[in-house]
Amino acid sequence: MNDNALPPALDSHTLLVAAVIVHDKTTDQVLLLQRAPGAKFAAGHWDLPVGKADRGELITATAARELKEETGLIVEPADLTIAGIIHGAWGVEAPNGFLTVVFATHAWTGEATNNEPHKHSRVAWTATDHIPTEFVSTTHTALTHYLRNGPMVFSDGF
């Protein structure tokens, strides 16, 4: 078995994912990524920094790791608050569904950069009243609900 492959018993489980809303309240902007034209899912669409949990990894650690890997921003897990939960019935890498915990943070260090140009065509601070329409639908729902109403639970495909 490949060291990176999950054992067959775990392949059928729901995929655990973390997403991060980085919200600069001073400028009322959020950090967004535009998925690369060749992305296997939602090519060209905007999205939040998001990624899969490693086996045994705390979800807050996943969020902090993915944010740093994708954008270079560093956030302390203690500075993350839950902004929403997305439970999807299907996914590109999760035929048996996924559970995304969406976090928000207002505290980070570093400057945003596109650390994964093979996955994202750009990283941009975007005014909260000008969120692009070409956006991954589930994370768009989480982001807009966070900006208007606070935490939410959203299901897709059930």
KAUR-V781564 format. One record per residue. N is the residue number from 1. RES is the residue in one letter. PHI is phi in radians with two decimals (NA if undefined). PSI is psi in whole degrees, -180 to 180 (999 if undefined). Layout:
BEGIN
n->N res->RES phi->PHI psi->PSI
n->N res->RES phi->PHI psi->PSI
END
This chain:
BEGIN
n->1 res->M phi->NA psi->139
n->2 res->N phi->-1.09 psi->135
n->3 res->D phi->-1.04 psi->-27
n->4 res->N phi->-1.57 psi->-11
n->5 res->A phi->-1.43 psi->146
n->6 res->L phi->-1.39 psi->147
n->7 res->P phi->-1.06 psi->152
n->8 res->P phi->-0.90 psi->-36
n->9 res->A phi->-1.12 psi->-27
n->10 res->L phi->-1.63 psi->-16
n->11 res->D phi->-1.06 psi->-27
n->12 res->S phi->-1.58 psi->1
n->13 res->H phi->-1.43 psi->163
n->14 res->T phi->-1.20 psi->135
n->15 res->L phi->-1.35 psi->133
n->16 res->L phi->-1.72 psi->128
n->17 res->V phi->-2.32 psi->150
n->18 res->A phi->-2.16 psi->141
n->19 res->A phi->-2.26 psi->152
n->20 res->V phi->-2.28 psi->126
n->21 res->I phi->-1.64 psi->111
n->22 res->V phi->-1.65 psi->111
n->23 res->H phi->-2.03 psi->114
n->24 res->D phi->-1.54 psi->101
n->25 res->K phi->-1.22 psi->-25
n->26 res->T phi->-1.12 psi->-43
n->27 res->T phi->-1.78 psi->-4
n->28 res->D phi->0.91 psi->51
n->29 res->Q phi->-2.16 psi->154
n->30 res->V phi->-2.13 psi->153
n->31 res->L phi->-1.59 psi->125
n->32 res->L phi->-2.17 psi->155
n->33 res->L phi->-2.05 psi->140
n->34 res->Q phi->-1.77 psi->123
n->35 res->R phi->-1.15 psi->143
n->36 res->A phi->-1.13 psi->155
n->37 res->P phi->-1.01 psi->-30
n->38 res->G phi->-1.66 psi->10
n->39 res->A phi->-1.06 psi->144
n->40 res->K phi->-1.30 psi->-11
n->41 res->F phi->-2.45 psi->131
n->42 res->A phi->0.93 psi->46
n->43 res->A phi->-0.93 psi->133
n->44 res->G phi->1.41 psi->-10
n->45 res->H phi->-1.43 psi->156
n->46 res->W phi->-1.47 psi->156
n->47 res->D phi->-2.77 psi->169
n->48 res->L phi->-1.47 psi->161
n->49 res->P phi->-1.04 psi->126
n->50 res->V phi->-2.67 psi->147
n->51 res->G phi->-2.99 psi->166
n->52 res->K phi->-1.39 psi->146
n->53 res->A phi->-1.32 psi->142
n->54 res->D phi->-1.39 psi->155
n->55 res->R phi->-0.97 psi->128
n->56 res->G phi->1.39 psi->3
n->57 res->E phi->-1.52 psi->134
n->58 res->L phi->-1.09 psi->142
n->59 res->I phi->-1.11 psi->-32
n->60 res->T phi->-1.19 psi->-35
n->61 res->A phi->-1.18 psi->-37
n->62 res->T phi->-1.05 psi->-47
n->63 res->A phi->-1.05 psi->-47
n->64 res->A phi->-1.12 psi->-43
n->65 res->R phi->-1.12 psi->-48
n->66 res->E phi->-1.11 psi->-40
n->67 res->L phi->-1.05 psi->-45
n->68 res->K phi->-1.16 psi->-44
n->69 res->E phi->-1.07 psi->-41
n->70 res->E phi->-1.49 psi->-35
n->71 res->T phi->-2.16 psi->-12
n->72 res->G phi->1.45 psi->-8
n->73 res->L phi->-1.33 psi->142
n->74 res->I phi->-1.97 psi->128
n->75 res->V phi->-2.26 psi->142
n->76 res->E phi->-1.43 psi->133
n->77 res->P phi->-0.89 psi->-33
n->78 res->A phi->-1.16 psi->-18
n->79 res->D phi->-1.59 psi->8
n->80 res->L phi->-1.72 psi->134
n->81 res->T phi->-2.10 psi->151
n->82 res->I phi->-1.30 psi->126
n->83 res->A phi->-1.86 psi->-17
n->84 res->G phi->2.98 psi->169
n->85 res->I phi->-2.34 psi->133
n->86 res->I phi->-2.03 psi->126
n->87 res->H phi->-2.03 psi->108
n->88 res->G phi->-1.80 psi->144
n->89 res->A phi->-1.43 psi->-13
n->90 res->W phi->-2.68 psi->171
n->91 res->G phi->-3.11 psi->162
n->92 res->V phi->-0.98 psi->-47
n->93 res->E phi->-1.86 psi->12
n->94 res->A phi->-2.47 psi->72
n->95 res->P phi->-1.06 psi->-19
n->96 res->N phi->-1.79 psi->16
n->97 res->G phi->1.80 psi->168
n->98 res->F phi->-2.49 psi->155
n->99 res->L phi->-2.21 psi->115
n->100 res->T phi->-1.89 psi->124
n->101 res->V phi->-1.66 psi->119
n->102 res->V phi->-1.72 psi->123
n->103 res->F phi->-1.88 psi->159
n->104 res->A phi->-2.18 psi->148
n->105 res->T phi->-2.50 psi->149
n->106 res->H phi->-2.11 psi->5
n->107 res->A phi->-2.30 psi->125
n->108 res->W phi->-2.77 psi->169
n->109 res->T phi->-2.21 psi->157
n->110 res->G phi->1.75 psi->173
n->111 res->E phi->-1.95 psi->137
n->112 res->A phi->-1.21 psi->128
n->113 res->T phi->-2.38 psi->162
n->114 res->N phi->-1.56 psi->91
n->115 res->N phi->-1.39 psi->-11
n->116 res->E phi->-2.28 psi->68
n->117 res->P phi->-1.11 psi->-18
n->118 res->H phi->-1.32 psi->-17
n->119 res->K phi->-1.88 psi->-28
n->120 res->H phi->-2.29 psi->138
n->121 res->S phi->-1.46 psi->-25
n->122 res->R phi->-2.90 psi->163
n->123 res->V phi->-2.13 psi->134
n->124 res->A phi->-2.58 psi->139
n->125 res->W phi->-1.38 psi->130
n->126 res->T phi->-2.27 psi->134
n->127 res->A phi->-1.06 psi->139
n->128 res->T phi->-1.12 psi->-20
n->129 res->D phi->-1.65 psi->10
n->130 res->H phi->-2.34 psi->41
n->131 res->I phi->-1.17 psi->130
n->132 res->P phi->-1.05 psi->150
n->133 res->T phi->-1.42 psi->-30
n->134 res->E phi->-1.40 psi->83
n->135 res->F phi->-2.37 psi->145
n->136 res->V phi->-0.98 psi->125
n->137 res->S phi->-1.06 psi->-43
n->138 res->T phi->-1.20 psi->-45
n->139 res->T phi->-1.26 psi->-28
n->140 res->H phi->-1.11 psi->-44
n->141 res->T phi->-1.05 psi->-45
n->142 res->A phi->-1.10 psi->-44
n->143 res->L phi->-1.13 psi->-49
n->144 res->T phi->-1.16 psi->-37
n->145 res->H phi->-1.15 psi->-42
n->146 res->Y phi->-1.00 psi->-47
n->147 res->L phi->-1.17 psi->-28
n->148 res->R phi->-1.80 psi->-39
n->149 res->N phi->-2.28 psi->-12
n->150 res->G phi->1.68 psi->-163
n->151 res->P phi->-1.02 psi->151
n->152 res->M phi->-2.62 psi->161
n->153 res->V phi->-2.06 psi->130
n->154 res->F phi->-2.30 psi->133
n->155 res->S phi->-2.01 psi->148
n->156 res->D phi->-2.36 psi->118
n->157 res->G phi->1.63 psi->7
n->158 res->F phi->-1.67 psi->999
END
